[in-house]
Structure formats: structure tokens, C-alpha cells
Amino acid sequence: MSEIRSTARHHKRRTTLAAGVPLALAAAGVMAYGSGPGAFRADGQRMVAATASAAAPAWAADVADGFASVNALGQNGTYGGRDGRTVTVTTLADLEKYATATEPYVIVVAAAITMDPVGKEIKVASDKTIVGRGTSGQIVGGGFFLGQGVHNVIIRNLTIRDAYQGVWNDKDHDFDGVQMDGAHHVWIDHNDFRRMADGLIDSRKDTTYVTVSWNKLSENNKTFGIGWTENVTASLTIHHNWFRETEQRNPSTDNVAQAHLYNNYLEDVAGTTINSSYGNYSRGSTKMVLENSYFQGMKNPVQKDATASVVQRGNVFSGTSGRNESGGTAFDPKASYSYTLDRAADVPALLRAGAGPRTSIGTVSATDTTAAAATTITVAKDGSGQYTSVQKAVDAVPAGNASRVVILVRPGTYRETVKVPSNKPHVTIQGSGAGRKDTEIVYNNAAGTAKPGGGTYGTSGSASVAVEADDFQARNLTISNDFDEAKNQSLSGHQAVALRTAADKVFLDGVIVNGDQDTLLLDTAAKDRLGRVFVTNSYVTGNVDFIFGRASAVIDKSVITVKKRWDGSSAGYITAPSTAADRKGILISRSTVNGDVSSGSFYLGRPWHAGGDASLDPQTTVRESTLSAAVKTTPWTDMSGFSWKDDRFAEYKNTGPGSGSASGDRPHLNDSQAAGQEVADWLGDWTPTAG
């Protein structure tokens, strides 16, 4: 691609596509996601599925944060089509039919839908949620248009790609991924935008109350433009987006009254044909607050017009050059909504793991309990909910419940222990705050802590949250054990579990699990019972054996942070599997290991033969993950007289300063072996689905 740059203001003209423009781009640009199950009947005929709103899956009830959550202009927040039917579409005709309808819809895109003609932008009507099913929902060669007055729209979990017409600085083809002209209350979340002929996202003509979050924007010239107006009235929140290999408008923000940008990752990769022209640009009379973002290799990472304002706080600049400006006064975002900042240093790993479409969003199944009508129980410390304690809400779930019960926990710190017993399956505990840090369940028991009735809790009994029920889910919250080792040196037994699971089909999505020794115990109900756990888009912190147990557990697209010991020393072990010989153990996939500790101080794992059981065959595989310098060059070690070399410990295609070449002390899987150690091999017939 050429490197012609344009820094002109955002003045575009809408063009009419002439006959004969090709319907699809080169096959090389097509990614093989597949259409997913249920898109076609056995006879090959297209199927459009519809369910009543009472049976809408839990993700359909998700609402926006940021400025899109603000009550204004007669609209109370942004919730899309949740009050309407849920329909599944696989063709352009059906997508356009429901997106343009006057009534509300949740529209699940379950296939790659090619726009005809190329560049077509469907004119979306108000009160719509358009969501990709897992990673299968794609819009190819076009996008969406939201016109004057259109409101309450969610565009989520889609891959929107490939309207590019071969001209890098294209002024003839106005083919955007999402264009908004005078719309309000729009949430654009967890999408993958790339290779469009014009903008990936354009917010124009006083479009306001918009939140753009958790998207990946890449391989584009004019990426995200905001403006095309002389009025200064718009309010936008832009957070947790990954801008990668994008030249300009990252974003360019012109005449915006309130532009709140935080926890974004702007990356210009060296040695490629795409070079950044600038990063965040505050233009005209814009007032911008820019917080805890990470700029890597960007030219002119932050710039402003003389008439504009930028207030910077907590940003990180690595290998950047050129203009990095701030000045003027702005506004306080917390006057409009609450939010929680992630550390800027964590942003690259967090977004590499969590930006873009997620498998847990958009799935609809007629047989899955997550698609059945869910009961919601509300917990609030201030008494505004049905209960003030999470355990009391769990107690209210009937024994043997057959369908999903969502315990919605409002922001706050809940200092209590919680146990979900085995006779209460299908329970979800979900924080309702803007971020996972807003809602925390925490306690401070340790293995050696005395129980009120005598004895001590032991390791498993120390858990702040204990889950013994199948089909449990937790999301958007923090679970911690804050036992203070330094103040309890006389106590025997410092193991302090934050979360213990002893069940099958446990799904942890968007959580933080905090502790020191033995943070996350992933167990099974019994030695001969299967216990599958899927952890995604999450954080786990600790220092000694802090991911351990006999479950078949996957840690995918997450951040594992190692911590110093209570005395400030750096030494520890990440995993301690206790796997049965015929089971899968712990799989860490597409994740990041980091932490503020000494180089070469942490082992990836060691074999835990619980109770000296020689029949066990502990397993940890770490694959396609980024390992910091904290990891030892010989990353596995023995435990309690059992050699790791007699068990199952391996790596595959890891990167980062803590990775290393294959050797007798560092076994690597070959491609054939790795093909049998994928996430799907661990999960078997279970597809984790949000509920």
C-alpha cells in the first residue's frame, strides 16, 4: 500500500456506486471463521430463527457504559433491541429486513454476509442490537449507516471488513464500517474493523452519547473520524480499543464538547508498509480527557489544535516520536458516569487478549439453559436491591433449579464468603458496574485460620467464593482473598484461596481473581468426576501455585500476573496441576504472563501429586502466549519428590523475553502434538455460552 497521507479536515462526499463494481474482494482477504451451527437446515435451505424476548439470552440484556449510558434526549441509556424478538440471520436480505424495521430486534448475524453492491451501508433503524454469533458473524464489503435521529443502537461482536478498493488514500469510495450522521445513544463494542475504503468508524454531524469499546481497528488509513460539524455539542466515550497499523484518525476528534478516551492501545508496528501519521488528535474546539492509554511506536501520538484542549493523565509512551501535547481545561467524566481505569502498563496485554469478537457473545441455542427465560436477583449494599449480601441471594435460589438464575450484584465491596452448593446449578453471579473492578467479593480466611466451631479451614475451605454447582458462570467482577501473610507469620497454613470451583461447565468471563498463595483452585466434585472450567478475558494474580487443582481448565485470552511474596522477594510457581491420568489438566492459551518481579524468578508450573498419589499425571500446557522476563529459562520444576519430567508439561509457540527454545529442560510440542491440545480438546462437547 502507498503511504500517501492526508491531514485535511473531515470533509467527505457521498458517492453513488457505478454498475460493474465487483461484489467481493480478493479471496486472500477472507478469513475462515465459518458460519457456525444452525445457520442452514439439512436440506441446505436458509433458516431464520426467532425467539420471543422472554427467551432472549443473557448477553442481549447487556447495556452500554460511558456516555452511551447517560439519560438524555428522551433516551434512557443504550440497550438496543432487548425489548424485541431475537432473530438469527445468515443472508443480506434478512439482515436488512430486520435492521431497517420499525420495531425493536436483537439480530444475531451467524455467517459471513457479503454486501451487494460492495460498499452498501444498511440504514439501521432505532432500537436494534446487531451482534455476531461468536466469531462467525461478519459483514464483508460494506457496513451500517445510522441517520439523523436514529437512537438506541448496539453494534457488537462483528467482523466488519474488506471494502477496500485498492487505493490507500481513497477519495472516491465512501465505504465505511459504521457511519453515524446525527444519531444518538449508540454502543459499538467488541468488533473487528479492518480494510475499508474509507473510515472504519465515522461519527458525524452532531452524533452524540456514543460509546466505542473493546474493538480492534486495523489495516486502514482513515480510521475513526469524529466531527463534520461547526457545533460543539457531542459527547463520546472511547475506551479499551486496539488501534493497530492505522495511519490517521486514531481518532481525530473535531468540535466535540466531551471526548473521554481511556485505556486504548495505539500500536504502529515497525517495518511494515503502514506508518502512523498521528494518534489521538483534538481539533477545533474539542475538550478531550485522555487517561491510562498506551502508545507504542506512534508518530505524533497526541496532538491538539491551538483552540482545542487535551488533559492527559497516566498515559504510557513507548518508542513514540513527534508531537505529544496537552493543555487547556476539559471536564470531569465522573460527573456523567462511573468508570474504573486499568493500569496503562497492562493495556497492551489486556487488549491483545480481549479486544474484538468473543465466543461468549451472540450464541443462541434452543436447548441450552442460557436461552431459557432467566430469573434475575439483585444485590445491593445500600438496600436498593432484593438482598444486601451475595450469599443471601444464592440462598434464595431454589434447590434443583432447572433454568438460569442471574444474581446481579451492584457496585461495591462485599466482604463475605459465598458458597454455591451442588444442588443449585445454572447460577450466574454478575457485577453490574461499568468494569470488573467496580464489584468485589472478598474475604481473608487462610488454611490455618481458626474456624468458629473449632479446627481450621484448610486450603479448600479458605475460599472467598466456593462453587460446587454445575453450569456456573461469573462475569464482570473481582473475587479476592486479602489474607495478610506479613501480619500472620505465626499462623501455620498461609494458603488463601480466592475462588474454588468443584463442578463441571464453569465459565469465568471478564473477572479478576486476586490472591497470593493458592489464588484459584480449579477442582472437580470427585477424583473420578469431570470438571471443565473455561476462563477468558480475565486476570489471575498470585505468587505460589496460584492456579492449581485437578480440573480440566482453560485459561484463554487472559492476563496472569505474578506478584512478589509478602517479604518483597521474587520467587514462585504459577500452576500446580493435580490431573488424573485419563484427564486433561491446565491449558494456558493466547494469554500473557507478566508482573513486577525479578527476571527469571517464576516457574510456569510443578506437579502436585495430592496426598502423594503416584497414579496422577499432572498436566500444564502453555501455548501461543506472551511470557515476560519473570519466567525462568527452565520453567518447570519438581514437587514433593515427584519429577515434572514424569508428567505432562510442555509449551508451544510462546513469545516474549520469557520464552525459549526447545530443550530437555524445556519441552515443546510439535505441530502434530499441538493439534491435539487445542481449547476444543479440553472442552469436548461443551461450548461456553453467556447466560
Secondary structure by P-SEA (a helix, b strand, c coil): cccccccccbbbbbbbbccccccccccccccccccccccccccccbbbbbbccccccccccccccccccccccccccccccccbbbbbbccaaaaaaaaaccbbbbccccccccccccccccccccbbbbbcccccccccccbbbbcccccccccccccccccccccccccccccccbbbcccccccccbbbbcccccccbbbcccccbbbbcbbbbcccccccccccccccbbbbbbcccccccccccccccccccbbbbcbbbbbbbccccccccccbbbccbbbbbbcbbbbccccccbbbcccbbbbbccccccccccccccbbbbbbcccccccccccccaaaaaaaccccccccccccccccccccbbbbbbbbcccccccccaaaaaaaccccccbbbbbccccccccbbbbbcccccbbbbbbcccccccbbbbbbbcccccccccccccccccccbbbcccbbbbccbbbbbbccccccccccccccccbbbcccbbbbcbbbbbbcccccccccccccbbbbbbbccbbbbbcccccccccccccccbbbbbbbccccccccccbbbbccccccccccccbbbccccccccccccccccccccccbbbbbbbccbbbccccccccccccccccccccccccccccccccccccccbbbbcaaaaaaccccccccccccccc
